[in-house]
Amino acid sequence: MSQNFKQIISELKKKSYAPIYFLYGEEGFFIDQISDFIEDNVLDESEKAFNQVVLYGRDSTVDQIVETAKRYPMMSEYQVVIVKEAQSLPQIEELVNYIKNPSPSTILVIAHKYKKPDGRKPFFKEAKKTAILFESKKIYENQVPEWITNYSKSIGITINPKSTILLTEYLGNDLQKITNEIDKLKIVVGDGGDVNAQTIEHNIGISKDFNTFELQNALADKDHFKAHQIGRYFGENPKMHPIFMVLPVLSKFFVNVLAVQMIQNKTTENVARAIGVSPYFANDYLKASKAFTMLKLTQVISAIKDCDLKSKGIHTTSMPAEQLYKELIYTILS
């Protein structure tokens, strides 16, 4: 039976356990969260020594896992068997016979990261019948800022919207990296603390002045000096600000600005709702929509696409990133 993350954690907190948890998918973070919760909470410390086993796929065999899972717990109601990195387990499909008839006193956790198993195989079909299934999907990058906000609240700190954008730009949608950095920030600001751009710059190394968010603002303000300054910085630091990551962000920004131009009643709430952004950022799009005509916006979007082709060496000789930024920013602001 398939369940979502919240359902599984809720049932585990109620001490309602299933004989098998099959956790799979591209996003390793949620898989680790569930398996770690089971590892930390199902048995007490006195029970763990004899009744909790952690195995790793590449170092284990199906026979070893089955033999371990069929043991009876010692002085405990359950034993817990966790198979981490199960995607590396040879012949994992041979677990099908155990899955058909699992031990009721064993909680078997199969953590199969980064890919989806073949749904046509008997193993997966049987798992649907007897196991709790959880597919851990990557979240989209536009969902990351909200996720950062919620995670920060859950550990007792707050982070302002601009800072969530900085972290998203720097870390992408790798939730493990993001949580590691936010956990470090909590140590800095303490319980109930506030994280802002300065906190991030001083402790993570993301510049609060030279990032895509500030480049967007400089372009919306038609601030030639600042826009070219940021473009030059990006060109000189291509590993921190690869052009293939910056251009899609700029393209999305100007596509949204074009969408704002088509909204009749341009209130902050209407703009935020129409383009799917926080009201905190709606005024940035409103400002840009007044600075560019509809014709110019279509030219800008086309110029970004052209810059993307040039960055890949398509229809042109290879150009340094600094020159590409210089040309693109000049085109946008001319």
Order of alpha helices (4+ residues) and beta strands (2+ residues): alpha-beta-alpha-alpha-beta-alpha-beta-alpha-beta-alpha-beta-alpha-beta-alpha-alpha-beta-alpha-alpha-alpha-alpha-alpha-alpha-alpha-alpha
